[in-house]
Amino acid sequence: MPGTRKLGRATDHRRAMLRAMVTFLLQNGKIETTVTRAKEVRSMAEKYITLAKEDTLHNRRQAMAFITLRDRKDPKKDMVKKLFEEIAPKYAERNGGYTRIIRIGPRRGDGAEMAIIELV
């Protein structure tokens, strides 16, 4: 069941971290993280890609509320536009499974299992 891993963080910190990771994944196409975080990010990213497949004002506002960016002038609109007009149409014929997790071995410092999560 998605969203049940605590990841050793308080609820608000965990939500903020996962929102940022999903945003970064949608922005760049792939990220490197631990396997457990990658599994949580996968469920959230796939939810928002599925949401973006139907382009309605309500869905855009839901995505706008979720995406976290503070780089450029009005970046949320640019990211939501990319999600709805570039990313989601690529998966129009696909029913889920928009991401892939590739395990890359243990991290040098603490031995945590690392993975790359990327859009298919």
SULHUZI-V710727 format. One record per pair of residues at least 4 apart in sequence whose C-alpha atoms are under 8 Angstrom apart, sorted by the first residue. I is the first residue (numbers start at 1). J is the second residue. If there is no record, write none. Layout:
I&J / I&J
//
This chain:
2&40 / 2&43 / 2&44 / 3&40 / 5&36 / 5&40 / 6&10 / 6&11 / 6&14 / 7&14 / 7&36 / 7&37 / 9&13 / 9&14 / 10&14 / 11&15 / 12&16 / 13&17 / 14&18 / 15&19 / 16&20 / 17&21 / 18&22 / 18&37 / 18&40 / 18&41 / 19&23 / 19&66 / 19&67 / 19&68 / 20&24 / 20&67 / 20&68 / 20&69 / 21&25 / 21&31 / 21&41 / 22&26 / 22&41 / 22&44 / 22&45 / 22&67 / 23&27 / 23&67 / 23&68 / 23&69 / 24&28 / 24&29 / 24&30 / 24&31 / 25&29 / 25&30 / 25&31 / 25&45 / 25&117 / 25&118 / 25&119 / 26&30 / 26&45 / 26&83 / 26&87 / 26&119 / 27&79 / 29&118 / 29&119 / 30&116 / 30&117 / 30&118 / 30&119 / 31&116 / 31&117 / 31&118 / 32&114 / 32&115 / 32&116 / 32&117 / 33&37 / 33&38 / 33&114 / 33&115 / 33&116 / 33&117 / 34&38 / 34&112 / 34&113 / 34&114 / 34&115 / 35&39 / 35&101 / 35&103 / 35&113 / 35&114 / 35&115 / 36&40 / 37&41 / 38&42 / 38&101 / 38&115 / 38&116 / 38&117 / 39&43 / 39&101 / 40&44 / 41&45 / 42&46 / 42&99 / 42&117 / 43&47 / 44&48 / 45&49 / 46&50 / 46&96 / 46&97 / 46&98 / 46&99 / 47&51 / 48&52 / 48&63 / 49&53 / 49&83 / 49&87 / 49&88 / 49&98 / 50&54 / 50&88 / 50&96 / 51&59 / 51&63 / 52&59 / 52&60 / 52&63 / 52&83 / 52&84 / 52&88 / 53&84 / 53&88 / 53&89 / 53&91 / 53&92 / 54&59 / 55&59 / 55&60 / 55&84 / 56&60 / 57&61 / 58&62 / 59&63 / 60&64 / 60&80 / 60&84 / 61&65 / 62&66 / 63&67 / 63&80 / 64&76 / 64&77 / 64&80 / 67&76 / 67&79 / 67&80 / 68&76 / 69&75 / 69&76 / 70&75 / 70&76 / 71&75 / 74&78 / 75&79 / 76&80 / 77&81 / 78&82 / 79&83 / 80&84 / 81&85 / 81&86 / 82&86 / 82&87 / 83&87 / 83&88 / 84&88 / 84&89 / 85&89 / 86&90 / 87&91 / 88&92 / 91&95 / 91&98 / 94&98 / 97&120 / 98&119 / 98&120 / 99&117 / 99&118 / 99&119 / 99&120 / 100&117 / 100&118 / 100&119 / 100&120 / 101&115 / 101&116 / 101&117 / 101&118 / 102&115 / 102&116 / 102&117 / 103&113 / 103&114 / 103&115 / 103&116 / 104&113 / 104&114 / 104&115 / 104&116 / 105&113 / 105&114 / 105&115 / 106&111 / 106&112 / 106&113 / 106&114 / 107&111 / 107&112 / 107&113 / 107&114
//
